[in-house]
Amino acid sequence: MELVSIGFGGLVSAGRLVALVSPDSAPVKRLVGEARDRGMLIDATFGRKTAAVLVMDSDHVVLSGLPPEKLAPRFGVDPAVLAEDA
């Protein structure tokens, strides 16, 4: 099990990550709200503004204070891939 830092002392299991997204769109905001209602939301922002949302295979949703551009390389994703869709 490989643990990856998501900022400010928070760690998640890299093998359990399903998606790493920006929190700006309405569907992602709805996903976060639904996870909060189900008790499946983990706020790992440590008081900072939410910059990324991590969806895990356990149906947990994790909030991070670091943006996806900074987190992606920690999960082995080339940052150039993120720029292609922009």
C-alpha positions as CSV (number, residue, x, y, z in Angstrom):
1,M,0.0,0.0,0.0
2,E,1.5,3.3,-1.2
3,L,0.5,6.3,0.8
4,V,0.7,9.7,-1.0
5,S,0.7,13.1,0.6
6,I,-2.3,15.3,-0.2
7,G,-0.9,18.2,1.7
8,F,-0.6,19.5,5.2
9,G,0.1,16.1,6.7
10,G,-2.8,14.3,5.0
11,L,-2.1,10.9,3.3
12,V,-4.3,8.7,1.1
13,S,-3.7,5.3,-0.5
14,A,-2.6,5.8,-4.1
15,G,-4.1,2.4,-5.2
16,R,-7.6,3.4,-4.0
17,L,-7.8,6.6,-6.0
18,V,-10.5,6.7,-8.7
19,A,-10.6,10.4,-9.7
20,L,-8.8,13.6,-8.9
21,V,-10.8,16.6,-9.9
22,S,-11.2,20.4,-9.4
23,P,-14.0,21.4,-7.1
24,D,-15.4,24.2,-9.3
25,S,-18.1,22.4,-11.4
26,A,-21.7,21.9,-10.2
27,P,-21.5,18.1,-10.6
28,V,-18.5,17.9,-8.3
29,K,-20.1,20.3,-5.8
30,R,-23.1,18.0,-5.8
31,L,-20.9,14.9,-5.3
32,V,-19.3,16.6,-2.3
33,G,-22.7,17.5,-0.8
34,E,-24.0,14.0,-1.3
35,A,-20.9,12.5,0.3
36,R,-21.3,14.9,3.3
37,D,-24.9,13.8,3.7
38,R,-23.9,10.1,3.6
39,G,-21.0,10.6,6.1
40,M,-18.4,9.7,3.5
41,L,-16.7,13.1,3.2
42,I,-13.2,13.5,4.6
43,D,-12.0,17.1,4.9
44,A,-8.2,17.1,4.7
45,T,-8.0,20.8,3.8
46,F,-6.9,21.7,7.4
47,G,-8.9,25.0,7.2
48,R,-7.7,26.0,3.8
49,K,-9.8,26.5,0.7
50,T,-10.7,23.3,-1.2
51,A,-8.5,23.0,-4.3
52,A,-9.0,19.4,-5.2
53,V,-11.5,16.6,-4.7
54,L,-10.3,13.0,-4.6
55,V,-12.8,10.2,-5.2
56,M,-11.8,6.9,-3.7
57,D,-12.9,3.4,-4.6
58,S,-14.4,3.0,-1.1
59,D,-17.0,5.7,-2.0
60,H,-15.2,8.2,0.2
61,V,-14.7,11.7,-1.1
62,V,-11.6,13.5,0.2
63,L,-11.0,17.3,0.0
64,S,-7.5,18.6,-0.3
65,G,-6.1,22.1,-0.1
66,L,-3.6,21.4,-2.9
67,P,-4.7,21.8,-6.5
68,P,-4.9,18.8,-8.9
69,E,-1.9,20.1,-10.9
70,K,0.3,19.7,-7.8
71,L,-1.2,16.4,-6.7
72,A,-1.2,14.6,-10.0
73,P,2.6,14.0,-10.1
74,R,2.5,12.5,-6.6
75,F,0.2,9.9,-8.1
76,G,2.4,9.3,-11.1
77,V,0.5,11.3,-13.6
78,D,2.5,13.5,-16.0
79,P,1.4,17.2,-15.5
80,A,1.5,17.6,-19.3
81,V,-1.5,15.4,-19.5
82,L,-3.5,17.9,-17.5
83,A,-2.5,20.8,-19.8
84,E,-3.7,19.0,-22.9
85,D,-7.3,19.3,-21.9
86,A,-7.1,23.0,-20.8
